[in-house]
Amino acid sequence: MPYPAAEIPRRLAAGSLVERFETGLIEPRDFVAEMSGVLELDIGYDRFCRIWSSIFTETLVPETMLAGLAARYRLLLLSNTNAIHFEGLRESHAMLRHFHELCCRTR
């Protein structure tokens, strides 16, 4: 990356790219392309998504609790996160399989 970490927020603050993405006004692939341009990144979509979603490191709800609830109740998950984080969580957190339906607010 050609910029020090401290400069990244300043570069992003110059536009509304992250806000547009977080509110569903820009599609994930367009967001990654624009972000890569702003930060002069030369990485592919999948690698960017893995890095972007690497903030999720721990599970906050025990899977056994979700399994028990799912056996008795219909579980629905409504996420307020962006589309890349939502897909990353679906791939990396097996506990989400206990939900009967999943929905991301930006979709």
C-alpha positions as CSV (number, residue, x, y, z in Angstrom):
1,M,0.0,0.0,0.0
2,P,1.5,3.3,-1.0
3,Y,0.1,5.3,2.0
4,P,0.7,5.1,5.8
5,A,-2.2,3.9,7.8
6,A,-2.8,7.3,9.3
7,E,-3.4,8.8,5.9
8,I,-6.1,6.4,4.8
9,P,-8.9,8.1,6.9
10,R,-7.9,11.4,5.4
11,R,-8.1,10.1,1.9
12,L,-11.5,8.4,2.5
13,A,-12.9,11.5,4.2
14,A,-12.5,13.5,1.0
15,G,-15.5,11.6,-0.5
16,S,-18.6,9.8,0.6
17,L,-17.6,6.4,-0.7
18,V,-17.8,4.4,2.5
19,E,-21.1,6.2,3.5
20,R,-22.6,5.3,0.1
21,F,-21.6,1.7,0.5
22,E,-22.8,1.4,4.1
23,T,-26.2,2.7,3.1
24,G,-26.5,0.4,0.1
25,L,-26.2,3.1,-2.6
26,I,-23.2,1.4,-4.3
27,E,-22.8,-2.2,-5.1
28,P,-19.9,-4.2,-3.5
29,R,-17.8,-4.6,-6.7
30,D,-18.2,-0.9,-7.5
31,F,-17.2,0.0,-4.0
32,V,-14.1,-2.2,-4.1
33,A,-13.1,-0.7,-7.5
34,E,-13.5,2.8,-6.2
35,M,-11.8,2.1,-2.9
36,S,-8.9,0.5,-4.8
37,G,-8.6,3.6,-6.9
38,V,-8.7,6.0,-4.0
39,L,-6.0,4.0,-2.1
40,E,-4.1,2.9,-5.2
41,L,-4.5,-0.8,-4.2
42,D,-3.7,-3.6,-6.6
43,I,-5.6,-6.5,-5.1
44,G,-8.5,-8.5,-6.4
45,Y,-12.1,-8.4,-5.2
46,D,-11.9,-11.6,-3.1
47,R,-8.7,-10.6,-1.3
48,F,-10.1,-7.1,-0.6
49,C,-13.3,-8.7,0.9
50,R,-11.3,-11.0,3.1
51,I,-9.2,-8.0,4.4
52,W,-12.3,-5.8,4.8
53,S,-14.1,-8.5,6.8
54,S,-11.1,-9.4,9.0
55,I,-12.5,-7.2,11.8
56,F,-14.8,-10.0,12.9
57,T,-12.6,-12.2,15.1
58,E,-14.8,-13.6,17.9
59,T,-18.3,-15.1,18.3
60,L,-20.5,-13.2,20.7
61,V,-23.3,-15.8,21.1
62,P,-22.6,-19.4,21.9
63,E,-23.6,-21.7,19.1
64,T,-25.2,-24.2,21.5
65,M,-27.6,-21.5,22.5
66,L,-28.5,-20.8,18.9
67,A,-29.0,-24.5,18.2
68,G,-31.3,-24.8,21.2
69,L,-33.3,-21.7,20.2
70,A,-33.6,-22.9,16.6
71,A,-35.0,-26.2,17.7
72,R,-37.9,-24.4,19.4
73,Y,-38.3,-21.1,17.5
74,R,-38.0,-19.7,14.0
75,L,-34.9,-17.6,14.0
76,L,-34.5,-14.6,11.8
77,L,-31.4,-12.4,11.4
78,L,-31.6,-8.9,10.1
79,S,-28.1,-7.4,9.7
80,N,-27.3,-3.7,9.7
81,T,-23.9,-4.2,8.2
82,N,-22.7,-3.7,4.7
83,A,-23.0,-6.4,2.0
84,I,-19.3,-7.4,2.0
85,H,-19.3,-7.9,5.8
86,F,-22.6,-9.8,5.6
87,E,-21.3,-12.3,3.0
88,G,-18.0,-12.6,4.9
89,L,-19.9,-13.5,8.1
90,R,-22.0,-16.0,6.3
91,E,-18.9,-17.7,5.1
92,S,-16.8,-17.6,8.3
93,H,-19.4,-18.0,11.1
94,A,-21.0,-21.5,11.0
95,M,-23.3,-20.5,13.8
96,L,-25.4,-18.5,11.2
97,R,-26.7,-21.8,9.9
98,H,-29.1,-22.0,12.8
99,F,-31.0,-19.0,11.5
100,H,-34.0,-19.9,9.3
101,E,-33.7,-16.7,7.3
102,L,-30.9,-14.1,6.9
103,C,-31.3,-10.6,5.5
104,C,-28.9,-7.7,5.1
105,R,-30.5,-4.2,5.2
106,T,-28.5,-3.0,2.2
107,R,-29.9,-5.6,-0.1
